[in-house]
Amino acid sequence: MDFTISRFAPLPGHAATGPGSVGLPAGYRAAGIHAGIKRRRRDLGILVSDVPSVSAVFFTTNAAAAAPVLVTRESCDCTALQAVVVNSGNANASTGKTGYADAERMRALAASELALPIENVAVSSTGVIGSPLPMDVIEPGIARCARTLAEDGGEKFAEAIRTTDRSDKQLGLTVATKTGDVHIGFASKGAGMISPKMATTLTFVTTDAAVPAGLWHEMMAMGVRESFNRITVDGQESTNDMVLGFANGASRARVGDVETELLAQALQAGLLALALAVVADGEGATVTVRLRVAGARDAGEAERAGRAVANSPLVKAAVYGRDANWGRVISAAGMTLPQDAAGRFAPDVSYGDVLLLRDGDPVELVPAQAERLEAVLADAELDIALDLHRGDATAAVYFSDLSHDYVRLNAGRRT
Amino acid sequence: MDFTISRFAPLPGHAATGPGSVGLPAGYRAAGIHAGIKRRRRDLGILVSDVPSVSAVFFTTNAAAAAPVLVTRESCDCTALQAVVVNSGNANASTGKTGYADAERMRALAASELALPIENVAVSSTGVIGSPLPMDVIEPGIARCARTLAEDGGEKFAEAIRTTDRSDKQLGLTVATKTGDVHIGFASKGAGMISPKMATTLTFVTTDAAVPAGLWHEMMAMGVRESFNRITVDGQESTNDMVLGFANGASRARVGDVETELLAQALQAGLLALALAVVADGEGATVTVRLRVAGARDAGEAERAGRAVANSPLVKAAVYGRDANWGRVISAAGMTLPQDAAGRFAPDVSYGDVLLLRDGDPVELVPAQAERLEAVLADAELDIALDLHRGDATAAVYFSDLSHDYVRLNAGRRT
């Protein structure tokens, strides 16, 4: 599988449709409108399965979780969700009891419009923390939004969930089975506060495959673990993160063991593609880094080292400056490792295919290598490999650089 | 005790001398020269006690510790150091076996010039990671530097240890005893890679008080814990951090229990003043934040929450933008806290004396409070108080903001 959504190569047996041309799988309708939370852009969306569906949902682990997260987690049937109502422009986070009541009200209104029990409707928000939801525009907005639900409404829905995203984040995959095609649709929002575990990402997955609830949860959990839980823009876990997947079985295709395996692969590939698109579109990001840590004593050590590098502002600023500053990489990783009296910390570091540090000793580059390094750094995607030489465990972490635009975006105004 | 070095108020019985007028305590000489590691500025310094001294030294805990740290830690008598040789402009970090030999050579040359055993001479470096030390200029530099050692050489020494520091970081304190005055001198370098535990800080403390080695270690350890281990600029622990204190007894004053207590207070106050000066001069820093976390279940929880806030790029960028974005504060703290099914996370947050969040509910500000908040944010020093309402433990963390200058300084070139 390839690295970014733009280069996303469909798996054997799948056909990818590019951003901007993503339909919804069978049995779903969606809508996105401008309710008036933001000045001009779409800011309210509804996604619904017209037939009962199974669902799997993953929330932020932040103790300061927002009201919609609390409401969905505490009083929905999270394995049988059939719809979600989402607003952008306001996170309904740190809004106290009023915020909780507002999230409940959003859900109740959407459920009423959709003629569904409230426990089958999730509610989700993203945007500014600490301001009360403008219910005066949201309440009529929900009714208006429900009236525009359509099979081709996926794009408008995807637009409505975005905040400072610069790029569209949709993907459609088709998995061919002997009894017909099944489809998976993905819509994400990202940008800022992107970190394991999860990101301020809202991601909604729809499939028309028929999958038992337990299996669907397992497939989604594995996909999220290897995608959204592996990315970081700024180490900040949001109050509002949610990844929600529906499977409604409307395709009528029979999903046997082989198809289940293909479906799981496609799901994971799609989630990773979306997660990488979120990194590439991180606030101010100019470079997407794929860091591979190897040679750790155990998976935890590999992951801690990888995340320390991925969240180091010094590493990130150097990447922005197109400086192969491997010293900052090993210094950041070194923060997380024990100081062994026995063995010196003597790692290898490569940028792209250029080895810069071997067993803790800097490699003197010949002119051809130096030239190659220039080319590696000029790309918008950068592979860094760090071998700790301490054991056999590995981890991958994906992150963005730290640019002037990050500071400008986050210092200038509430986002 | 007051907040920054500029407002540093001497303790009762102490007289502070301001930056730029700091002499050395009795029995010490120092020097700082331009050896040629940097283009123009002083880059090599020696500090020596002319009489045997006791010492206490604290190193980075980074597994990627630099060669001078390893050499000093592994083969010096760290309780009886009498001199230190320091260079700036090159960290001698990640320089492999050559770097280790170079650090040993630096120490051997200095020891020879000072006619001291090598185990009584520390070696220290700060600057770029991963380049070999230019021994061709350092070797003659050490001899030249040793020839200029003088009782009034403290300022030149302080200048020689600085890297991207914008401000002078020296302080002198006098403690009056019945048998005469004792003095403490402090010289620090900071800027960038400033984080608990310790900072890329090099800090050298000299006193002419007579203190037993064990007691001196205890006093220094407590001072460092409450100062340099409480600050962060960017969460990055350096490969080269070192805080080294000498006590040589040359004052001839008798230090009894009362004087020991005063001396410990002065030492701690001085270290905190220097640590805050390092934060204020953090790369690109425009604001120094003093964060007080209260209401944690235990000290560890208080500290984790405080450091998560202090290292949050979103919080830091908001401080830079003079935005009282308490939502980012509780979101960062929330990342470190468990999600309790029992009790909601309902903290208080104040900026200065303005309460913005009470029990998790935003406080609506009356115009006078909003005006007051503007004034609080306009200051170069900001107090943020976060009460987690979970217990009785507290922690203080000091940090700087994230500005365009931070990115410019760290993206533009190797530092």
HADDOCK unambig.tbl for C-alpha pairs under 7 A between the chains (distance, minus, plus):
assign (segid A and resid 61 and name CA) (segid B and resid 339 and name CA) 6.90 0.50 0.50
assign (segid A and resid 62 and name CA) (segid B and resid 334 and name CA) 5.04 0.50 0.50
assign (segid A and resid 62 and name CA) (segid B and resid 335 and name CA) 4.61 0.50 0.50
assign (segid A and resid 62 and name CA) (segid B and resid 339 and name CA) 6.96 0.50 0.50
assign (segid A and resid 63 and name CA) (segid B and resid 334 and name CA) 4.47 0.50 0.50
assign (segid A and resid 63 and name CA) (segid B and resid 335 and name CA) 6.33 0.50 0.50
assign (segid A and resid 63 and name CA) (segid B and resid 337 and name CA) 5.65 0.50 0.50
assign (segid A and resid 63 and name CA) (segid B and resid 338 and name CA) 5.90 0.50 0.50
assign (segid A and resid 63 and name CA) (segid B and resid 339 and name CA) 4.65 0.50 0.50
assign (segid A and resid 63 and name CA) (segid B and resid 345 and name CA) 6.19 0.50 0.50
assign (segid A and resid 64 and name CA) (segid B and resid 330 and name CA) 6.57 0.50 0.50
assign (segid A and resid 64 and name CA) (segid B and resid 331 and name CA) 5.68 0.50 0.50
assign (segid A and resid 64 and name CA) (segid B and resid 334 and name CA) 4.92 0.50 0.50
assign (segid A and resid 64 and name CA) (segid B and resid 345 and name CA) 5.99 0.50 0.50
assign (segid A and resid 94 and name CA) (segid B and resid 327 and name CA) 6.79 0.50 0.50
assign (segid A and resid 94 and name CA) (segid B and resid 360 and name CA) 6.13 0.50 0.50
assign (segid A and resid 94 and name CA) (segid B and resid 361 and name CA) 6.56 0.50 0.50
assign (segid A and resid 95 and name CA) (segid B and resid 361 and name CA) 5.81 0.50 0.50
assign (segid A and resid 95 and name CA) (segid B and resid 362 and name CA) 6.47 0.50 0.50
assign (segid A and resid 96 and name CA) (segid B and resid 360 and name CA) 5.66 0.50 0.50
assign (segid A and resid 96 and name CA) (segid B and resid 361 and name CA) 4.64 0.50 0.50
assign (segid A and resid 129 and name CA) (segid B and resid 327 and name CA) 5.35 0.50 0.50
assign (segid A and resid 130 and name CA) (segid B and resid 327 and name CA) 5.94 0.50 0.50
assign (segid A and resid 130 and name CA) (segid B and resid 362 and name CA) 6.66 0.50 0.50
assign (segid A and resid 234 and name CA) (segid B and resid 313 and name CA) 6.56 0.50 0.50
assign (segid A and resid 236 and name CA) (segid B and resid 312 and name CA) 6.83 0.50 0.50
assign (segid A and resid 236 and name CA) (segid B and resid 332 and name CA) 6.61 0.50 0.50
assign (segid A and resid 237 and name CA) (segid B and resid 335 and name CA) 6.30 0.50 0.50
assign (segid A and resid 238 and name CA) (segid B and resid 331 and name CA) 6.66 0.50 0.50
assign (segid A and resid 239 and name CA) (segid B and resid 331 and name CA) 6.18 0.50 0.50
assign (segid A and resid 312 and name CA) (segid B and resid 236 and name CA) 6.82 0.50 0.50
assign (segid A and resid 313 and name CA) (segid B and resid 234 and name CA) 6.56 0.50 0.50
assign (segid A and resid 314 and name CA) (segid B and resid 410 and name CA) 6.34 0.50 0.50
assign (segid A and resid 317 and name CA) (segid B and resid 407 and name CA) 5.86 0.50 0.50
assign (segid A and resid 317 and name CA) (segid B and resid 410 and name CA) 5.56 0.50 0.50
assign (segid A and resid 317 and name CA) (segid B and resid 411 and name CA) 4.71 0.50 0.50
assign (segid A and resid 318 and name CA) (segid B and resid 410 and name CA) 6.16 0.50 0.50
assign (segid A and resid 318 and name CA) (segid B and resid 411 and name CA) 4.69 0.50 0.50
assign (segid A and resid 320 and name CA) (segid B and resid 411 and name CA) 5.99 0.50 0.50
assign (segid A and resid 321 and name CA) (segid B and resid 411 and name CA) 4.15 0.50 0.50
assign (segid A and resid 321 and name CA) (segid B and resid 412 and name CA) 5.64 0.50 0.50
assign (segid A and resid 327 and name CA) (segid B and resid 94 and name CA) 6.79 0.50 0.50
assign (segid A and resid 327 and name CA) (segid B and resid 129 and name CA) 5.34 0.50 0.50
assign (segid A and resid 327 and name CA) (segid B and resid 130 and name CA) 5.93 0.50 0.50
assign (segid A and resid 330 and name CA) (segid B and resid 64 and name CA) 6.59 0.50 0.50
assign (segid A and resid 331 and name CA) (segid B and resid 64 and name CA) 5.69 0.50 0.50
assign (segid A and resid 331 and name CA) (segid B and resid 238 and name CA) 6.68 0.50 0.50
assign (segid A and resid 331 and name CA) (segid B and resid 239 and name CA) 6.19 0.50 0.50
assign (segid A and resid 332 and name CA) (segid B and resid 236 and name CA) 6.61 0.50 0.50
assign (segid A and resid 334 and name CA) (segid B and resid 62 and name CA) 5.06 0.50 0.50
assign (segid A and resid 334 and name CA) (segid B and resid 63 and name CA) 4.48 0.50 0.50
assign (segid A and resid 334 and name CA) (segid B and resid 64 and name CA) 4.91 0.50 0.50
assign (segid A and resid 335 and name CA) (segid B and resid 62 and name CA) 4.64 0.50 0.50
assign (segid A and resid 335 and name CA) (segid B and resid 63 and name CA) 6.34 0.50 0.50
assign (segid A and resid 335 and name CA) (segid B and resid 237 and name CA) 6.32 0.50 0.50
assign (segid A and resid 337 and name CA) (segid B and resid 63 and name CA) 5.64 0.50 0.50
assign (segid A and resid 338 and name CA) (segid B and resid 63 and name CA) 5.88 0.50 0.50
assign (segid A and resid 339 and name CA) (segid B and resid 61 and name CA) 6.89 0.50 0.50
assign (segid A and resid 339 and name CA) (segid B and resid 62 and name CA) 6.95 0.50 0.50
assign (segid A and resid 339 and name CA) (segid B and resid 63 and name CA) 4.64 0.50 0.50
assign (segid A and resid 345 and name CA) (segid B and resid 63 and name CA) 6.20 0.50 0.50
assign (segid A and resid 345 and name CA) (segid B and resid 64 and name CA) 5.99 0.50 0.50
assign (segid A and resid 360 and name CA) (segid B and resid 94 and name CA) 6.12 0.50 0.50
assign (segid A and resid 360 and name CA) (segid B and resid 96 and name CA) 5.65 0.50 0.50
assign (segid A and resid 361 and name CA) (segid B and resid 94 and name CA) 6.57 0.50 0.50
assign (segid A and resid 361 and name CA) (segid B and resid 95 and name CA) 5.81 0.50 0.50
assign (segid A and resid 361 and name CA) (segid B and resid 96 and name CA) 4.66 0.50 0.50
assign (segid A and resid 362 and name CA) (segid B and resid 95 and name CA) 6.48 0.50 0.50
assign (segid A and resid 362 and name CA) (segid B and resid 130 and name CA) 6.66 0.50 0.50
assign (segid A and resid 403 and name CA) (segid B and resid 407 and name CA) 6.34 0.50 0.50
assign (segid A and resid 404 and name CA) (segid B and resid 404 and name CA) 5.78 0.50 0.50
assign (segid A and resid 404 and name CA) (segid B and resid 407 and name CA) 6.23 0.50 0.50
assign (segid A and resid 407 and name CA) (segid B and resid 317 and name CA) 5.87 0.50 0.50
assign (segid A and resid 407 and name CA) (segid B and resid 403 and name CA) 6.34 0.50 0.50
assign (segid A and resid 407 and name CA) (segid B and resid 404 and name CA) 6.22 0.50 0.50
assign (segid A and resid 410 and name CA) (segid B and resid 314 and name CA) 6.35 0.50 0.50
assign (segid A and resid 410 and name CA) (segid B and resid 317 and name CA) 5.55 0.50 0.50
assign (segid A and resid 410 and name CA) (segid B and resid 318 and name CA) 6.16 0.50 0.50
assign (segid A and resid 411 and name CA) (segid B and resid 317 and name CA) 4.70 0.50 0.50
assign (segid A and resid 411 and name CA) (segid B and resid 318 and name CA) 4.69 0.50 0.50
assign (segid A and resid 411 and name CA) (segid B and resid 320 and name CA) 5.99 0.50 0.50
assign (segid A and resid 411 and name CA) (segid B and resid 321 and name CA) 4.16 0.50 0.50
assign (segid A and resid 412 and name CA) (segid B and resid 321 and name CA) 5.67 0.50 0.50
